[in-house]
Amino acid sequence: FRSPEMRMVEPERWELDVPGLGSTAAMIQIVGEYAGMTGTYRPGQALLGAVMESPVGPVQLKLTGPEEVVLGVREQFEAMVAGLAPRADYPLPPADADAGP
């Protein structure tokens, strides 16, 4: 992401509780010009991102697209992240799995 002046854009950062994973998500929002995989910068783009730990490893989520669309669903994106939890039938490692001998 960059600004129209071709400068790096500082993301907005905040934390969000994810009770179902017993974790806190590091959240970011970035608005500006975005190239993605095409290499061609497009103005008016946005990104919402979340990174958190889960009982089975790290979880990363990213949403990119036109600014008005992405920012228009920020509340829903946060609700999705806050509601993450393992499936009831998913085998989780034992609580002491990280404990050494």
C-alpha angles and dihedrals in degrees: 000000000000139000123251085260087061094249126136113266118229111226124230106244133199141148128245128195116239102191095177090062095036087237146109120236122222103223130197138184122193128181126188142071114339130192102184115177094327094070090222113114116230121195124229097038130142140192131204116192139179131189123183144147122255130188089265101039144293122334123204126185128182134181121188132174144098111347096239092051098044095043089044090063098040092112091051091046090052091047090051092050093045090051097053115126136151116266112265091241095046111114107238122199115256115273091247095047091114094048113105125223 
